Amino acid sequence: MRSNITKGNMKNYQDSVLLAYSVSEVAKITGISSQKVDDLIKNGDLAHFRAGTRVLVSYEVLLRFIKQQTQRPAIQNSWVGEP
């Protein structure tokens, strides 16, 4: 089966959403380190699956994880005094 990707539409293809991301892609998208992504996976905080030896995180899981993180209440610093 031949791919429909040509030089003319490659930019649109690259800008499309992937169904799953590698650890390094998740790190790049979220702005956190690959080590932190690995830790989140190992601790069970970020669901993943394997394709051969590759560890992948689905788009849906990543989106849900980001939404959960942004909905957590802000942690107050104990060193900040009241005005």
Backbone as CSV, one residue per row, in Angstrom:
resi,resn,N_x,N_y,N_z,CA_x,CA_y,CA_z,C_x,C_y,C_z
1,MET,0.854,-1.176,0.000,0.000,0.000,0.000,0.893,1.230,0.000
2,ARG,0.619,2.148,-0.871,1.433,3.340,-1.010,0.882,4.470,-0.153
3,SER,1.781,5.207,0.497,1.393,6.328,1.350,0.936,7.505,0.511
4,ASN,0.008,8.279,1.036,-0.470,9.492,0.359,0.349,10.714,0.736
5,ILE,1.436,10.534,1.459,2.253,11.656,1.900,3.181,12.071,0.772
6,THR,3.119,13.347,0.427,4.002,13.916,-0.584,4.683,15.140,0.026
7,LYS,5.670,15.681,-0.675,6.330,16.882,-0.174,5.336,18.015,0.011
8,GLY,4.354,18.094,-0.852,3.368,19.165,-0.784,2.492,19.117,0.457
9,ASN,2.159,17.918,0.928,1.275,17.830,2.100,1.997,17.316,3.342
10,MET,3.316,17.258,3.324,4.074,16.763,4.471,3.888,17.650,5.694
11,LYS,3.834,18.967,5.524,3.657,19.869,6.656,2.342,19.580,7.363
12,ASN,1.266,19.397,6.606,-0.022,19.071,7.221,0.053,17.745,7.961
13,TYR,0.753,16.784,7.397,0.909,15.488,8.056,1.664,15.642,9.367
14,GLN,2.735,16.423,9.368,3.537,16.609,10.570,2.783,17.373,11.644
15,ASP,1.869,18.239,11.249,1.103,19.023,12.211,-0.088,18.260,12.778
16,SER,-0.386,17.089,12.238,-1.530,16.328,12.725,-1.205,15.657,14.054
17,VAL,-2.240,15.319,14.793,-2.096,14.684,16.089,-1.814,13.198,15.900
18,LEU,-0.800,12.710,16.593,-0.492,11.284,16.562,-1.386,10.565,17.560
19,LEU,-1.593,9.291,17.364,-2.403,8.503,18.291,-1.616,8.094,19.527
20,ALA,-0.285,8.059,19.412,0.557,7.688,20.546,1.904,8.388,20.413
21,TYR,2.525,8.617,21.567,3.794,9.336,21.617,4.829,8.535,22.393
22,SER,6.093,8.657,21.966,7.198,8.038,22.691,7.489,8.863,23.944
23,VAL,8.330,8.322,24.813,8.702,9.033,26.034,9.340,10.378,25.697
24,SER,10.231,10.394,24.720,10.883,11.657,24.355,9.891,12.656,23.758
25,GLU,8.903,12.170,23.009,7.877,13.062,22.464,6.994,13.623,23.565
26,VAL,6.628,12.792,24.541,5.831,13.267,25.677,6.607,14.348,26.426
27,ALA,7.901,14.113,26.617,8.739,15.101,27.305,8.761,16.418,26.540
28,LYS,8.916,16.340,25.243,8.965,17.548,24.413,7.629,18.296,24.442
29,ILE,6.536,17.565,24.347,5.202,18.171,24.331,4.886,18.859,25.656
30,THR,5.215,18.192,26.770,4.851,18.699,28.092,5.884,19.643,28.690
31,GLY,7.121,19.577,28.177,8.170,20.428,28.729,8.832,19.862,29.970
32,ILE,8.574,18.585,30.259,9.256,17.943,31.380,10.319,17.003,30.825
33,SER,11.224,16.566,31.669,12.329,15.737,31.201,11.867,14.319,30.873
34,SER,12.632,13.663,30.033,12.346,12.258,29.706,12.434,11.390,30.959
35,GLN,13.360,11.720,31.856,13.498,10.966,33.109,12.232,11.084,33.952
36,LYS,11.649,12.285,34.007,10.412,12.487,34.765,9.264,11.703,34.130
37,VAL,9.197,11.683,32.807,8.171,10.889,32.122,8.358,9.411,32.469
38,ASP,9.599,8.925,32.425,9.885,7.540,32.818,9.425,7.269,34.246
39,ASP,9.715,8.201,35.148,9.305,8.044,36.550,7.786,7.981,36.680
40,LEU,7.074,8.856,35.954,5.612,8.845,35.995,5.061,7.505,35.504
41,ILE,5.683,6.956,34.476,5.265,5.656,33.938,5.549,4.548,34.948
42,LYS,6.763,4.532,35.497,7.158,3.491,36.456,6.312,3.524,37.719
43,ASN,5.900,4.732,38.151,5.082,4.878,39.354,3.604,4.619,39.102
44,GLY,3.235,4.403,37.842,1.836,4.151,37.511,1.000,5.413,37.387
45,ASP,1.640,6.571,37.348,0.906,7.831,37.229,0.564,8.180,35.789
46,LEU,1.241,7.547,34.843,0.993,7.793,33.423,0.904,6.444,32.721
47,ALA,-0.288,6.108,32.264,-0.516,4.815,31.605,0.253,4.758,30.291
48,HIS,0.664,3.568,29.919,1.448,3.389,28.696,1.182,2.014,28.107
49,PHE,1.722,1.788,26.926,1.698,0.456,26.323,2.993,0.277,25.558
50,ARG,3.261,-0.943,25.175,4.491,-1.247,24.453,4.182,-1.697,23.031
51,ALA,5.020,-1.246,22.115,5.000,-1.715,20.730,6.413,-2.229,20.485
52,GLY,6.593,-3.513,20.647,7.938,-4.078,20.611,8.693,-3.596,21.832
53,THR,9.798,-2.931,21.617,10.581,-2.410,22.739,10.244,-0.957,23.064
54,ARG,9.439,-0.334,22.218,9.084,1.077,22.437,7.992,1.230,23.482
55,VAL,8.170,2.204,24.360,7.161,2.568,25.349,6.403,3.759,24.775
56,LEU,5.075,3.616,24.697,4.246,4.658,24.092,3.122,5.081,25.035
57,VAL,2.743,6.339,24.919,1.629,6.893,25.685,0.605,7.371,24.668
58,SER,-0.631,6.932,24.820,-1.655,7.320,23.853,-2.008,8.798,24.008
59,TYR,-2.487,9.372,22.930,-2.915,10.770,22.917,-3.976,10.998,23.989
60,GLU,-4.956,10.101,24.071,-6.048,10.248,25.042,-5.530,10.233,26.476
61,VAL,-4.607,9.315,26.773,-4.034,9.222,28.118,-3.258,10.493,28.445
62,LEU,-2.460,10.966,27.493,-1.672,12.177,27.723,-2.582,13.381,27.945
63,LEU,-3.611,13.515,27.146,-4.556,14.623,27.308,-5.241,14.562,28.671
64,ARG,-5.688,13.380,29.070,-6.345,13.202,30.367,-5.377,13.519,31.513
65,PHE,-4.126,13.069,31.392,-3.116,13.338,32.415,-2.895,14.843,32.571
66,ILE,-2.767,15.547,31.452,-2.551,16.995,31.502,-3.744,17.694,32.138
67,LYS,-4.943,17.293,31.779,-6.151,17.903,32.365,-6.215,17.649,33.862
68,GLN,-5.865,16.438,34.298,-5.872,16.112,35.724,-4.861,16.965,36.484
69,GLN,-3.706,17.176,35.887,-2.666,17.961,36.545,-3.059,19.423,36.668
70,THR,-3.749,19.947,35.683,-4.130,21.354,35.725,-5.340,21.593,36.614
71,GLN,-6.058,20.540,36.978,-7.226,20.691,37.833,-6.897,20.501,39.304
72,ARG,-5.661,20.119,39.612,-5.273,19.957,41.011,-5.179,21.320,41.670
73,PRO,-5.549,21.400,42.965,-5.428,22.692,43.649,-3.958,23.092,43.763
74,ALA,-3.730,24.384,43.728,-2.356,24.889,43.837,-1.796,24.577,45.208
75,ILE,-0.535,24.210,45.250,0.138,23.955,46.528,0.624,25.286,47.072
76,GLN,0.262,25.546,48.303,0.681,26.806,48.908,2.028,26.615,49.576
77,ASN,2.898,27.558,49.365,4.205,27.520,50.007,4.061,27.966,51.447
78,SER,4.600,27.179,52.366,4.477,27.511,53.773,5.332,28.718,54.162
79,TRP,6.328,29.031,53.331,7.212,30.155,53.642,6.631,31.492,53.234
80,VAL,5.549,31.498,52.477,4.938,32.753,52.050,3.967,33.212,53.138
81,GLY,4.241,34.366,53.687,3.400,34.890,54.771,2.177,35.603,54.234
82,GLU,1.195,35.767,55.084,-0.010,36.520,54.723,0.329,37.991,54.673
83,PRO,-0.264,38.754,53.756,0.003,40.207,53.698,-0.597,40.939,54.871
